Amino acid sequence: VVEELWLSGAEAIAVNGERITPTTAIIDVGSSLLVNSAYLAPPYQVTALGPADLYDRLSAAPGFADFVRSRVQAYGIRVSFAEPDSVDMPAFVGTVTLRYSRPVASPAPGSSAPPGAVASPGG
Amino acid sequence: VYRLRSQLSITAVALVLGLLVVVQLRAQAGDSGLAQLSSEDLTVLVANLNDRNDDLRTEASNLERELATLKANQARGDVSVDEITADLRRVRAYAGLDPVAGPGVTISINGPIDGPGVEELVNELRNAGAEAIGIGDTRIATGVVVTGAPGAAAVDGTLLGSSFELDAIGAPDKLTGSLTRSGGVIAQLGATQPEVVVTVTPVDRIELPASTRSLVPEHGRPRL
């Protein structure tokens, strides 16, 4: 569902209050999900922020139709939707400090900072 | 009157006790789902959580130090441009807006893999603590999804072909171990897509390009 939402033009997505970030994995742990080091239990609420026709695009996507068809019947999952005018996205509560990655010289704005500025002492 | 009172208090105690017993039994009956996992999966989970705890502890002490610096600066009336620039660079590297380099793994994929198969590899890389991921010349930022039927996997509209590389920055041994463990994602791909050959090579340094996407939201507004 998260992937189909991205493809449909979503700008921000959260699952049960856990914001999906570039480093977020969604792991199946028996009957619950592990997202951003948080264990989530059903029912899952996926919140997405995007253009007004996000839901129309999502429901027109073949991948999403396949998903609904295969899961709803096979596992008895119930899916429901709402299209609020405005959704509140929680911020990511984890760390954005990278331990292994170092910036490569690039024409980034404000490049007066020393190259080691982003390096954390973690590694 | 005295008897009535003692009866009442006994009733109250019995009621509370009953409630507690029920709550306790319910809590024990609740299945977290962890019990169904193999010991290998559990070991990986615990190791990942420990690592993340360590990261957060380091982050906490860094932030405390930063806070102390900022407070000291504020007391002196400095506007700390360097601090803000460092923060900005950190966030840009995390979001994929700046190129980054570091140790990690190179994953060679040969054969007609499908989009969801590549997504499973990417998801497992993230689970193993990958900090930045790229496919060919494309940096995987938020919203970048690999799609397509077997042999027609594409990312951002670019076909990947039948032979391409997936690069990830992170702890090389952890990334390799997590991908190649028995019953792991590569083993599963081997079962579902047997004609695809996936090879993982730890590397000392790889460089990932910046994302070409604009990550500026058109619809969302920051809420402070």
Interface residues (C-beta under 8 A of the other chain):
Chain A: E3 W6 L7 A10 E11 A12 I20 T21 P22 T23 T24 A25 I26 I27 V29 G30 S31 S32 L34 S37 Y39 L49 G50 P51 G63 D88 M89 G94 T95 V96 T97 L98 R99 Y100 S101 R102 P103 V104 S106 A108 P109 G110 S112 A113 A117 V118 S120 P121 G122
Chain B: D31 S32 G33 L34 A35 Q36 L37 L45 L49 R52 D55 L56 T58 E59 N62 D82 T85 A86 L88 R89 R90 V91 R92 A93 Y94 A95 G96 L97 D98 P99 V100 A101 G102 P103 G104 E119 N123 E124 R126 N127 A130 E131 A132 I140 A141 T142 G143 V144 V145 T147 I169 G170 A171 E207 A210 P217 E218 H219 G220 R223
